[in-house]
Amino acid sequence: MDQKAIRLADLREFAGALFDGEVEADKAARILKAILDARSPRISDIAHNMPGNPEANYKAIHRFLRWAEPQKALKRLYLEEADFVLADPTDIERLQAAKTEYVGVLKDGKTRGFQALVFGVPYRGRAIPFHFITYSSRTIGQEATSRNLEHRRALEGIKDLLGNQPVVLDREFSYESLFADFMAEKINYVIRLNTGNKATITDGEGRKLSLSINPGEKVFLRGVFYKGKVGVNLAGQWKRGFKEPMWVISNLEPEEALTIYRARMKIEESFKDLKSLLNLEKLMNKGQEKLEKMIALVLLAYAIGLLVGEALRDRMYQGGEKMEAILRPLHTTQATSKAG
């Protein structure tokens, strides 16, 4: 994704499909272009990469953040035809932010920061983000909740979008109450089983099953029970050259679940691009509401940069898919969103 090669006109096309009204779309496009050019989420950096006076730009960005809804625009990047939805949690360090309301400590118990749980859909071997939540040890403590409840809150934000697409998650989401939530909400899921917690898997008669597998083998188990309570399917594979087997738990057919999880592993790296390409960790907002609006703008900039880059690649090398073809599902999503 070459940020400098992306034109403001291209960004306006996408912003027009995602934001309500020409004025909001135009302002959003200018900010998104500056985020890509600055490779930074800091408002001061963005202001210096917009045409005109940086001080005036800085104030204009703050005004935009007061009334704009970039999270709503971000959800319009959801693609109904996607094969699955994937999510990846990431730690964002804020080392000098001891007094910032949403900053707690990360998993090591010492480093200051917060977590962002980002949801995306696969697109040409990458991922287009369309939803996220943020939380930390401090906000969890303030709200008398837990990470498990934060995970449920994240799913609450997307369940109305989902059809039959499974949500694909990693091992930290491997726990009984979440499996039960998926079943209660009739949401398909594929999750890597955390075998380290020694969870019991039983058959229909309550007999404990051994999750044993040899290198080079695959094992598929249908109609078993996690901790004897939640009905699930399991797929196990120990690929040669790997140190340990991988088990995937799902409410889909186990063969399908294993294939989907393997596809996830190929594209989860695109979330790391947000740190390496757009320096997401440089976020400096003091309030969580403004922080989340800036995260949404950075995710939009990344996603639109990816989509525009793919359209340009098509034009240059294939003479094929036009910008209009890539925009079409976004216009459809926007129309559905407005109708709802």
PyMOL commands that set and color helices and strands:
alter all, ss='L'
color gray80, all
select helices_A, chain A and resi 3-5+8-18+22-38+43-48+54-67+70-75+137-142+147-156+171-173+176-185+195-197+254-276+280-282+288-318+323-339
alter helices_A, ss='H'
color red, helices_A
select strands_A, chain A and resi 85-93+104-105+112-123+126-135+167-169+189-192+201-202+218-226+230-237+246-250
alter strands_A, ss='S'
color yellow, strands_A
deselect
rebuild
show_as cartoon
